[in-house]
Amino acid sequence: MKTAFTAATLAVALAAICAPANAQWSSKKTDPQGAAGGANAKGAAINLESCDEPMGTVAVVEEQEGDWYRYLTTDLRLPSTIPVIRMLIQQSNCFVVVERGRAMQNMMQERALQESGEMRGGSNFGKGQMVAADYTINPSINFSQSNAGGIGGALGHFGGALGAVGALAGGLKFGKAETMLTMIDNRSGVQIGVAQGAAKKTSFGIGGGGIGSGGFGALGGYSNTPEGKTIAAAFANAYNNLVVAMRDYKPQQVQGGLGKGGKLKVGN
């Protein structure tokens, strides 16, 4: 006898398949969360490293040409990692974040309006107001692929009625995210710090669409999907490691000075 599957039945079936026992959906006290206002943090993860005073100013810049970024935004449908990393940085009070992303266009627009004479007097958008970025932090992700056949294979046991949603549940998945944060000194161009982080959760990919208006297709972001939470936790781990390393920072010294030829000479 064939079983009639309703939309609700399909949703329950997919939930049982796609949400293993070790998948964590609720917000944990160790996940990136909360807010920051100046030097004050609200609701930050309890294990986030913090500093009594900032070590300098920093901009966060992604290499959007990388394969990892295309996978993140196209296959996983997650947004830029920059907001997550910037929140971690400000909550920690270890660095002051300066804008070097899309909002720079708005900043320059305000200055253009000032120069055109359209702004009210006293707006004070003249030259010499912007703060330099002492450092740049560059994030990257390495995804550890897992067997993508698990969900699709399990769907087969529910009969042909589930075939219509095979594409929905057959998305890409990964079991582990390894992140890296590289810190560059903007004045010299020297890499002064690098740290790796990792997080592991059972993850799965959901394609476009959903089951009803409240279906799985509505999930997204770094706070309510396994993929997003795994990546955010891995960046939190990497950032903690970076802060610990930079607290004990010691400049590298080269005999004769940096960029002066080095010790490894080339023969005539």
Secondary structure, DSSP 8 states (H G I E B T S, - for coil): ------HHHHHHHHHHHHS-TT---S--TTSS-SEEETTEEES--TT----SS---EEEE---TTSHHHHIIIIIS----SHHHHHHHHHHHTSSEE---STHHHHHHHHHHHHHHT-S-TT----TT-S---SEEEEEEEEEEE--THHHHHHHGGG-GGGGGGHHHH----EEEEEEEEEEEETTT--EEEEEEEEEE-------S--SSTTSGGG--SSSSSHHHHHHHHHHHHHHHHHHHHHHT------TT-TTS--S-----
